[in-house]
Amino acid sequence: MPKKIPLHTVKETATPYLETPTFQTTITSKGQVVIPAALRRKFGLTPQVRLTVYEEGDRIVLRPITEATIEQVRGKYKGTGALRALLAERAADREREDAKLRRAR
């Protein structure tokens, strides 16, 4: 019968990178990166899916923008007046463009 090793003496030596399949890719001269097909299938990435790219410590993270992502930020800026300011800015832009057109006539 094999000898049982107490759990407190077992050290975790595997890193998260080794526990999951890893892939290698390169960056093109245009800065483009190919996401391996297995990952595209797993995460449902199609040519129309948009991604957010951000840094997290020493990592570059690509995250699909999904309905869940949109739900997370929905209402985040509620009450800040951001929408009102955007609409006012657009109205001012429209007035400037209309004034240019009137002067050009």
MMTF fields as JSON, N, C-alpha, C and O atoms, coordinates in Angstrom:
{
  "mmtfVersion": "1.0.0",
  "mmtfProducer": "UNKNOWN",
  "numBonds": 419,
  "numAtoms": 420,
  "numGroups": 105,
  "numChains": 1,
  "numModels": 1,
  "chainsPerModel": [1],
  "groupsPerChain": [105],
  "chainIdList": ["A"],
  "bondAtomList": [4, 2, 8, 6, 12, 10, 16, 14, 20, 18, 24, 22, 28, 26, 32, 30, 36, 34, 40, 38, 44, 42, 48, 46, 52, 50, 56, 54, 60, 58, 64, 62, 68, 66, 72, 70, 76, 74, 80, 78, 84, 82, 88, 86, 92, 90, 96, 94, 100, 98, 104, 102, 108, 106, 112, 110, 116, 114, 120, 118, 124, 122, 128, 126, 132, 130, 136, 134, 140, 138, 144, 142, 148, 146, 152, 150, 156, 154, 160, 158, 164, 162, 168, 166, 172, 170, 176, 174, 180, 178, 184, 182, 188, 186, 192, 190, 196, 194, 200, 198, 204, 202, 208, 206, 212, 210, 216, 214, 220, 218, 224, 222, 228, 226, 232, 230, 236, 234, 240, 238, 244, 242, 248, 246, 252, 250, 256, 254, 260, 258, 264, 262, 268, 266, 272, 270, 276, 274, 280, 278, 284, 282, 288, 286, 292, 290, 296, 294, 300, 298, 304, 302, 308, 306, 312, 310, 316, 314, 320, 318, 324, 322, 328, 326, 332, 330, 336, 334, 340, 338, 344, 342, 348, 346, 352, 350, 356, 354, 360, 358, 364, 362, 368, 366, 372, 370, 376, 374, 380, 378, 384, 382, 388, 386, 392, 390, 396, 394, 400, 398, 404, 402, 408, 406, 412, 410, 416, 414],
  "bondOrderList": [1, 1, 1, 1, 1, 1, 1, 1, 1, 1, 1, 1, 1, 1, 1, 1, 1, 1, 1, 1, 1, 1, 1, 1, 1, 1, 1, 1, 1, 1, 1, 1, 1, 1, 1, 1, 1, 1, 1, 1, 1, 1, 1, 1, 1, 1, 1, 1, 1, 1, 1, 1, 1, 1, 1, 1, 1, 1, 1, 1, 1, 1, 1, 1, 1, 1, 1, 1, 1, 1, 1, 1, 1, 1, 1, 1, 1, 1, 1, 1, 1, 1, 1, 1, 1, 1, 1, 1, 1, 1, 1, 1, 1, 1, 1, 1, 1, 1, 1, 1, 1, 1, 1, 1],
  "groupList": [{"groupName": "MET", "atomNameList": ["N", "CA", "C", "O"], "elementList": ["N", "C", "C", "O"], "formalChargeList": [0, 0, 0, 0], "bondAtomList": [1, 0, 2, 1, 3, 2], "bondOrderList": [1, 1, 2], "singleLetterCode": "M", "chemCompType": "L-PEPTIDE LINKING"}, {"groupName": "PRO", "atomNameList": ["N", "CA", "C", "O"], "elementList": ["N", "C", "C", "O"], "formalChargeList": [0, 0, 0, 0], "bondAtomList": [1, 0, 2, 1, 3, 2], "bondOrderList": [1, 1, 2], "singleLetterCode": "P", "chemCompType": "L-PEPTIDE LINKING"}, {"groupName": "LYS", "atomNameList": ["N", "CA", "C", "O"], "elementList": ["N", "C", "C", "O"], "formalChargeList": [0, 0, 0, 0], "bondAtomList": [1, 0, 2, 1, 3, 2], "bondOrderList": [1, 1, 2], "singleLetterCode": "K", "chemCompType": "L-PEPTIDE LINKING"}, {"groupName": "ILE", "atomNameList": ["N", "CA", "C", "O"], "elementList": ["N", "C", "C", "O"], "formalChargeList": [0, 0, 0, 0], "bondAtomList": [1, 0, 2, 1, 3, 2], "bondOrderList": [1, 1, 2], "singleLetterCode": "I", "chemCompType": "L-PEPTIDE LINKING"}, {"groupName": "LEU", "atomNameList": ["N", "CA", "C", "O"], "elementList": ["N", "C", "C", "O"], "formalChargeList": [0, 0, 0, 0], "bondAtomList": [1, 0, 2, 1, 3, 2], "bondOrderList": [1, 1, 2], "singleLetterCode": "L", "chemCompType": "L-PEPTIDE LINKING"}, {"groupName": "HIS", "atomNameList": ["N", "CA", "C", "O"], "elementList": ["N", "C", "C", "O"], "formalChargeList": [0, 0, 0, 0], "bondAtomList": [1, 0, 2, 1, 3, 2], "bondOrderList": [1, 1, 2], "singleLetterCode": "H", "chemCompType": "L-PEPTIDE LINKING"}, {"groupName": "THR", "atomNameList": ["N", "CA", "C", "O"], "elementList": ["N", "C", "C", "O"], "formalChargeList": [0, 0, 0, 0], "bondAtomList": [1, 0, 2, 1, 3, 2], "bondOrderList": [1, 1, 2], "singleLetterCode": "T", "chemCompType": "L-PEPTIDE LINKING"}, {"groupName": "VAL", "atomNameList": ["N", "CA", "C", "O"], "elementList": ["N", "C", "C", "O"], "formalChargeList": [0, 0, 0, 0], "bondAtomList": [1, 0, 2, 1, 3, 2], "bondOrderList": [1, 1, 2], "singleLetterCode": "V", "chemCompType": "L-PEPTIDE LINKING"}, {"groupName": "GLU", "atomNameList": ["N", "CA", "C", "O"], "elementList": ["N", "C", "C", "O"], "formalChargeList": [0, 0, 0, 0], "bondAtomList": [1, 0, 2, 1, 3, 2], "bondOrderList": [1, 1, 2], "singleLetterCode": "E", "chemCompType": "L-PEPTIDE LINKING"}, {"groupName": "ALA", "atomNameList": ["N", "CA", "C", "O"], "elementList": ["N", "C", "C", "O"], "formalChargeList": [0, 0, 0, 0], "bondAtomList": [1, 0, 2, 1, 3, 2], "bondOrderList": [1, 1, 2], "singleLetterCode": "A", "chemCompType": "L-PEPTIDE LINKING"}, {"groupName": "TYR", "atomNameList": ["N", "CA", "C", "O"], "elementList": ["N", "C", "C", "O"], "formalChargeList": [0, 0, 0, 0], "bondAtomList": [1, 0, 2, 1, 3, 2], "bondOrderList": [1, 1, 2], "singleLetterCode": "Y", "chemCompType": "L-PEPTIDE LINKING"}, {"groupName": "PHE", "atomNameList": ["N", "CA", "C", "O"], "elementList": ["N", "C", "C", "O"], "formalChargeList": [0, 0, 0, 0], "bondAtomList": [1, 0, 2, 1, 3, 2], "bondOrderList": [1, 1, 2], "singleLetterCode": "F", "chemCompType": "L-PEPTIDE LINKING"}, {"groupName": "GLN", "atomNameList": ["N", "CA", "C", "O"], "elementList": ["N", "C", "C", "O"], "formalChargeList": [0, 0, 0, 0], "bondAtomList": [1, 0, 2, 1, 3, 2], "bondOrderList": [1, 1, 2], "singleLetterCode": "Q", "chemCompType": "L-PEPTIDE LINKING"}, {"groupName": "SER", "atomNameList": ["N", "CA", "C", "O"], "elementList": ["N", "C", "C", "O"], "formalChargeList": [0, 0, 0, 0], "bondAtomList": [1, 0, 2, 1, 3, 2], "bondOrderList": [1, 1, 2], "singleLetterCode": "S", "chemCompType": "L-PEPTIDE LINKING"}, {"groupName": "GLY", "atomNameList": ["N", "CA", "C", "O"], "elementList": ["N", "C", "C", "O"], "formalChargeList": [0, 0, 0, 0], "bondAtomList": [1, 0, 2, 1, 3, 2], "bondOrderList": [1, 1, 2], "singleLetterCode": "G", "chemCompType": "PEPTIDE LINKING"}, {"groupName": "ARG", "atomNameList": ["N", "CA", "C", "O"], "elementList": ["N", "C", "C", "O"], "formalChargeList": [0, 0, 0, 0], "bondAtomList": [1, 0, 2, 1, 3, 2], "bondOrderList": [1, 1, 2], "singleLetterCode": "R", "chemCompType": "L-PEPTIDE LINKING"}, {"groupName": "ASP", "atomNameList": ["N", "CA", "C", "O"], "elementList": ["N", "C", "C", "O"], "formalChargeList": [0, 0, 0, 0], "bondAtomList": [1, 0, 2, 1, 3, 2], "bondOrderList": [1, 1, 2], "singleLetterCode": "D", "chemCompType": "L-PEPTIDE LINKING"}],
  "groupTypeList": [0, 1, 2, 2, 3, 1, 4, 5, 6, 7, 2, 8, 6, 9, 6, 1, 10, 4, 8, 6, 1, 6, 11, 12, 6, 6, 3, 6, 13, 2, 14, 12, 7, 7, 3, 1, 9, 9, 4, 15, 15, 2, 11, 14, 4, 6, 1, 12, 7, 15, 4, 6, 7, 10, 8, 8, 14, 16, 15, 3, 7, 4, 15, 1, 3, 6, 8, 9, 6, 3, 8, 12, 7, 15, 14, 2, 10, 2, 14, 6, 14, 9, 4, 15, 9, 4, 4, 9, 8, 15, 9, 9, 16, 15, 8, 15, 8, 16, 9, 2, 4, 15, 15, 9, 15],
  "groupIdList": [1, 2, 3, 4, 5, 6, 7, 8, 9, 10, 11, 12, 13, 14, 15, 16, 17, 18, 19, 20, 21, 22, 23, 24, 25, 26, 27, 28, 29, 30, 31, 32, 33, 34, 35, 36, 37, 38, 39, 40, 41, 42, 43, 44, 45, 46, 47, 48, 49, 50, 51, 52, 53, 54, 55, 56, 57, 58, 59, 60, 61, 62, 63, 64, 65, 66, 67, 68, 69, 70, 71, 72, 73, 74, 75, 76, 77, 78, 79, 80, 81, 82, 83, 84, 85, 86, 87, 88, 89, 90, 91, 92, 93, 94, 95, 96, 97, 98, 99, 100, 101, 102, 103, 104, 105],
  "secStructList": [7, 7, 7, 7, 7, 7, 4, 4, 4, 7, 7, 7, 7, 7, 7, 2, 2, 2, 2, 1, 7, 7, 7, 7, 7, 7, 5, 7, 6, 6, 1, 7, 5, 7, 7, 7, 2, 2, 2, 2, 2, 2, 2, 6, 7, 7, 6, 6, 7, 7, 3, 3, 3, 3, 3, 3, 6, 6, 3, 3, 3, 3, 3, 3, 7, 7, 2, 2, 2, 2, 2, 2, 2, 6, 6, 6, 6, 6, 6, 1, 1, 2, 2, 2, 2, 2, 2, 2, 2, 2, 2, 2, 2, 2, 2, 2, 2, 2, 2, 2, 2, 2, 2, 2, 7],
  "xCoordList": [0.849, 0.0, 0.892, 1.824, 0.615, 1.459, 1.298, 0.232, 2.387, 2.392, 1.663, 1.905, 0.771, 0.041, 0.91, 1.555, 0.916, 1.69, 0.734, -0.303, 1.063, 0.199, 0.082, 1.06, -1.122, -1.364, -0.499, -0.105, -0.195, 0.569, 2.023, 2.723, 2.489, 3.856, 3.913, 5.001, 2.774, 2.753, 2.815, 2.002, 3.781, 3.932, 3.363, 3.522, 2.71, 2.215, 3.359, 3.921, 3.695, 4.792, 4.309, 5.037, 3.104, 2.581, 2.136, 1.543, 2.425, 1.964, 0.668, 0.377, -0.12, -1.359, -1.116, -1.978, 0.056, 0.341, 0.499, 0.212, 0.95, 1.172, -0.071, -0.157, -1.032, -2.242, -3.227, -4.089, -3.11, -4.006, -3.178, -1.981, -3.805, -3.051, -2.53, -3.231, -1.32, -0.761, -0.56, -0.412, -0.558, -0.409, 0.639, 0.841, 1.288, 2.226, 1.731, 1.177, 1.931, 1.546, 2.562, 3.372, 2.541, 3.466, 2.673, 1.505, 3.322, 2.716, 3.209, 4.408, 2.288, 2.682, 3.268, 3.229, 3.804, 4.366, 3.286, 3.596, 2.031, 0.908, 0.376, -0.579, 0.986, 0.541, -0.6, -1.227, -0.883, -1.979, -1.515, -0.37, -2.43, -2.146, -3.214, -4.397, -2.81, -3.754, -4.122, -3.251, -5.417, -5.902, -6.132, -6.874, -5.511, -5.65, -7.111, -7.961, -7.384, -8.745, -9.403, -10.594, -8.649, -9.225, -9.77, -10.83, -9.064, -9.533, -10.697, -11.626, -10.645, -11.769, -13.045, -14.105, -12.952, -14.141, -14.607, -15.801, -13.679, -14.027, -14.763, -15.717, -14.318, -14.904, -15.898, -16.384, -16.207, -17.213, -16.802, -17.642, -15.524, -15.028, -15.197, -14.614, -15.987, -16.208, -15.655, -15.304, -15.567, -15.007, -15.722, -15.112, -16.969, -17.697, -17.589, -18.037, -17.011, -16.918, -15.854, -14.744, -16.203, -15.255, -14.576, -15.166, -13.342, -12.561, -12.086, -11.837, -11.965, -11.264, -9.873, -9.69, -8.901, -7.512, -7.034, -7.145, -6.503, -5.981, -4.85, -4.658, -4.103, -3.019, -3.465, -4.23, -2.961, -3.276, -1.963, -1.567, -1.299, 0.023, 1.001, 1.203, 1.615, 2.574, 1.966, 2.691, 0.63, -0.071, -0.84, -1.25, -1.024, -1.932, -3.16, -3.051, -4.33, -5.565, -6.467, -6.708, -6.969, -7.971, -9.273, -9.327, -10.321, -11.579, -12.718, -12.883, -13.506, -14.617, -15.656, -15.939, -16.213, -17.304, -18.584, -18.993, -19.211, -20.421, -21.568, -21.386, -22.734, -23.884, -23.568, -23.965, -22.863, -22.508, -21.604, -21.749, -20.669, -19.779, -20.569, -20.331, -21.511, -22.339, -23.193, -23.362, -23.731, -24.542, -23.727, -24.256, -22.441, -21.59, -21.432, -21.376, -21.359, -21.15, -22.454, -22.458, -23.547, -24.827, -25.166, -25.153, -25.456, -25.812, -24.614, -24.787, -23.41, -22.215, -22.097, -21.652, -22.493, -22.354, -23.678, -23.798, -24.65, -25.962, -25.817, -25.185, -26.42, -26.415, -25.186, -25.084, -24.254, -23.05, -23.242, -22.41, -24.325, -24.576, -23.814, -23.781, -23.2, -22.396, -23.251, -22.818, -24.438, -25.309, -25.73, -25.711, -26.107, -26.536, -25.389, -25.613, -24.173, -23.004, -22.726, -22.397, -22.853, -22.63, -23.659, -23.308, -24.918, -25.96, -25.748, -25.974, -25.318, -25.055, -23.888, -23.917, -22.867, -21.709, -22.097, -21.649, -22.921, -23.375, -24.233, -24.126, -25.087, -25.916, -25.034, -25.296, -23.988, -23.069, -22.33, -22.142, -21.916, -21.263, -22.195, -21.785, -23.456, -24.442, -24.629, -24.719, -24.689, -24.834, -23.637, -23.816, -22.412, -21.213, -21.238, -20.912, -21.62, -21.681, -22.738, -22.515, -23.9, -24.96, -24.505, -24.803, -23.782, -23.297, -22.296, -22.316, -21.428, -20.466, -21.208, -20.848, -22.243, -23.013, -23.717, -23.768, -24.257, -24.952, -23.978, -24.316, -22.734, -21.732, -21.271, -20.966, -21.219, -20.724, -21.718, -21.324, -22.971, -23.997, -23.883, -24.657],
  "yCoordList": [-1.18, 0.0, 1.24, 1.323, 2.232, 3.422, 4.28, 4.347, 4.924, 5.791, 7.093, 7.691, 7.533, 8.785, 9.956, 9.92, 10.977, 12.176, 13.198, 13.495, 13.745, 14.766, 15.968, 16.374, 16.528, 17.621, 18.837, 19.54, 19.097, 20.308, 20.222, 21.235, 19.061, 18.93, 18.996, 19.076, 18.964, 19.023, 20.48, 21.297, 20.803, 22.171, 22.26, 21.347, 23.352, 23.567, 24.097, 25.153, 23.364, 23.791, 24.227, 24.906, 23.85, 24.217, 25.671, 26.14, 26.374, 27.751, 27.745, 26.77, 28.815, 28.865, 28.695, 28.175, 29.129, 29.018, 27.563, 27.227, 26.703, 25.309, 24.451, 23.353, 24.935, 24.165, 24.231, 23.362, 25.241, 25.387, 25.333, 25.62, 24.967, 24.933, 26.325, 27.319, 26.392, 27.678, 27.67, 26.612, 28.848, 29.015, 30.095, 30.968, 30.033, 31.076, 31.748, 31.099, 33.044, 33.817, 34.931, 35.149, 35.635, 36.744, 37.993, 37.924, 39.117, 40.392, 40.762, 40.696, 41.154, 41.544, 42.948, 43.631, 43.375, 44.723, 45.795, 46.946, 45.42, 46.342, 46.299, 47.005, 45.477, 45.38, 44.406, 44.405, 43.581, 42.629, 41.335, 40.913, 40.708, 39.446, 38.44, 38.777, 37.212, 36.155, 35.423, 34.945, 35.34, 34.573, 33.152, 32.953, 32.157, 30.779, 30.335, 30.743, 29.489, 29.041, 28.378, 28.578, 27.595, 26.918, 27.93, 27.708, 29.03, 30.064, 30.851, 31.223, 31.108, 31.816, 31.005, 31.559, 29.686, 28.829, 28.803, 28.934, 28.634, 28.536, 29.781, 29.676, 30.964, 32.208, 32.821, 33.929, 32.112, 32.596, 33.854, 34.706, 33.984, 35.171, 35.005, 34.107, 35.864, 35.886, 37.199, 38.082, 37.351, 38.591, 39.865, 40.934, 39.8, 41.004, 41.339, 42.406, 40.461, 40.69, 41.745, 41.675, 42.723, 43.766, 43.355, 42.658, 43.786, 43.452, 44.725, 45.74, 44.659, 45.719, 45.191, 44.002, 46.076, 45.718, 46.619, 47.842, 46.022, 46.809, 46.053, 44.857, 46.778, 46.121, 45.818, 46.562, 44.711, 44.276, 43.786, 42.638, 44.66, 44.319, 44.214, 45.176, 43.042, 42.85, 42.087, 41.499, 42.093, 41.362, 42.307, 43.394, 41.877, 42.55, 41.659, 40.471, 42.23, 41.453, 41.847, 43.031, 40.843, 41.049, 40.497, 39.336, 41.306, 40.852, 41.178, 42.33, 40.16, 40.429, 41.346, 41.25, 42.23, 43.08, 42.307, 42.133, 41.844, 41.041, 41.767, 42.849, 41.171, 41.743, 41.872, 42.852, 40.9, 40.953, 42.145, 42.8, 42.428, 43.575, 44.869, 45.767, 44.958, 46.157, 46.325, 47.442, 45.232, 45.288, 45.799, 46.502, 45.45, 45.883, 47.396, 47.984, 48.034, 49.479, 50.264, 51.486, 49.58, 50.273, 50.955, 50.326, 52.2, 52.951, 53.456, 54.153, 53.123, 53.539, 55.063, 55.624, 55.728, 57.171, 57.893, 59.086, 57.183, 57.775, 58.894, 58.736, 60.016, 61.139, 62.024, 63.001, 61.72, 62.544, 63.693, 64.598, 63.662, 64.712, 64.508, 65.4, 63.338, 63.079, 63.117, 63.662, 62.558, 62.548, 63.968, 64.355, 64.733, 66.115, 66.923, 67.706, 66.739, 67.452, 67.018, 67.855, 65.735, 65.238, 65.825, 66.269, 65.829, 66.384, 67.874, 68.359, 68.606, 70.04, 70.264, 71.18, 69.434, 69.555, 69.272, 69.961, 68.268, 67.952, 69.077, 69.394, 69.689, 70.8, 71.981, 72.641, 72.242, 73.333, 73.028, 73.923, 71.801, 71.404, 71.605, 72.097, 71.22, 71.358, 72.838, 73.194, 73.698, 75.142, 75.691, 76.478, 75.286, 75.749, 75.31, 76.098, 74.066, 73.57, 74.303, 74.642, 74.55, 75.288, 76.712, 77.231, 77.348, 78.701, 78.723, 79.646, 77.722, 77.63, 77.508, 78.161, 76.671, 76.482, 77.778, 78.103, 78.515, 79.775, 80.808, 81.553, 80.849, 81.794, 81.42, 82.298, 80.134, 79.657, 79.95, 79.971, 80.173, 80.411, 81.78, 82.167],
  "zCoordList": [0.0, 0.0, 0.0, 0.8, -0.91, -0.974, 0.275, 0.887, 0.618, 1.791, 1.46, 0.412, 2.351, 2.137, 2.564, 3.611, 1.749, 2.05, 2.662, 2.07, 3.84, 4.424, 3.483, 2.855, 3.393, 2.456, 2.734, 1.803, 4.007, 4.313, 3.828, 3.838, 3.411, 2.899, 1.385, 0.817, 0.721, -0.743, -1.167, -0.734, -2.014, -2.51, -3.916, -4.726, -4.185, -5.538, -6.38, -6.091, -7.411, -8.27, -9.641, -10.365, -10.003, -11.325, -11.313, -10.342, -12.389, -12.52, -13.31, -14.002, -13.221, -14.003, -15.489, -16.198, -15.981, -17.405, -17.841, -18.99, -16.937, -17.296, -17.094, -17.644, -16.315, -16.052, -17.21, -17.339, -18.042, -19.182, -20.458, -20.434, -21.571, -22.834, -23.176, -22.987, -23.671, -24.084, -25.589, -26.201, -26.174, -27.606, -27.843, -27.0, -28.965, -29.346, -30.607, -31.494, -30.681, -31.85, -32.005, -31.105, -33.11, -33.324, -33.675, -34.059, -33.535, -33.89, -35.279, -35.552, -36.162, -37.513, -37.499, -36.475, -38.622, -38.727, -38.549, -38.24, -38.742, -38.544, -37.111, -36.785, -36.253, -34.869, -34.668, -33.609, -35.654, -35.555, -34.9, -35.067, -34.147, -33.472, -33.88, -33.926, -34.175, -34.516, -33.232, -32.507, -32.961, -31.813, -32.309, -33.271, -31.672, -32.145, -32.258, -31.466, -33.262, -33.549, -32.34, -32.104, -31.574, -30.411, -29.406, -28.819, -29.202, -28.278, -28.867, -28.151, -30.189, -30.818, -30.679, -30.389, -30.886, -30.73, -29.285, -29.016, -28.354, -26.936, -26.444, -25.674, -26.889, -26.404, -27.386, -27.159, -28.478, -29.43, -30.16, -30.45, -30.462, -31.148, -32.652, -33.258, -33.236, -34.676, -35.217, -34.434, -36.538, -37.081, -36.635, -36.67, -36.223, -35.828, -34.339, -33.918, -33.549, -32.102, -31.822, -32.348, -30.989, -30.597, -29.298, -28.473, -29.124, -27.94, -27.252, -27.903, -25.941, -25.218, -24.929, -24.673, -24.972, -24.703, -23.582, -23.674, -22.524, -21.418, -20.746, -20.969, -19.916, -19.206, -17.78, -17.168, -17.285, -15.931, -15.33, -15.533, -14.594, -14.085, -15.233, -15.975, -15.385, -16.471, -17.64, -18.443, -17.741, -18.804, -19.719, -19.312, -20.947, -21.88, -21.96, -22.262, -21.69, -21.641, -22.799, -23.034, -23.525, -24.568, -24.012, -23.607, -23.986, -23.422, -24.388, -24.789, -24.763, -25.682, -25.044, -23.85, -25.855, -25.382, -25.64, -26.788, -24.574, -24.669, -23.982, -23.426, -24.025, -23.318, -21.828, -21.196, -21.265, -19.841, -19.55, -18.518, -20.46, -20.293, -20.312, -19.504, -21.239, -21.35, -20.098, -19.609, -19.581, -18.358, -17.177, -16.316, -17.129, -16.026, -15.984, -14.904, -17.152, -17.168, -17.291, -17.136, -17.565, -17.692, -16.367, -15.309, -16.441, -15.244, -14.461, -13.462, -14.886, -14.164, -14.122, -13.121, -15.201, -15.277, -15.037, -15.316, -14.531, -14.272, -13.244, -12.199, -13.577, -12.644, -12.743, -12.001, -13.627, -13.743, -14.725, -14.791, -15.483, -16.465, -17.764, -18.611, -17.93, -19.128, -20.39, -21.405, -20.347, -21.521, -21.877, -23.045, -20.872, -21.112, -21.732, -22.655, -21.232, -21.764, -23.204, -24.045, -23.497, -24.857, -25.816, -26.91, -25.414, -26.276, -26.514, -27.623, -25.491, -25.643, -26.588, -27.41, -26.475, -27.361, -28.804, -29.72, -29.002, -30.366, -30.932, -32.117, -30.103, -30.565, -30.972, -31.978, -30.188, -30.523, -31.823, -32.647, -32.016, -33.269, -34.455, -35.506, -34.273, -35.338, -35.687, -36.862, -34.668, -34.9, -35.67, -36.599, -35.298, -36.001, -37.465, -38.353, -37.718, -39.097, -39.901, -41.063, -39.284, -39.975, -40.296, -41.372, -39.361, -39.587, -40.744, -41.558, -40.824, -41.934, -43.263, -44.243, -43.292, -44.523, -44.932, -46.118, -43.968, -44.284, -44.844, -45.764, -44.271, -44.757, -46.163, -46.971, -46.454, -47.75, -48.869, -50.035, -48.561, -49.594, -50.13, -51.006]
}
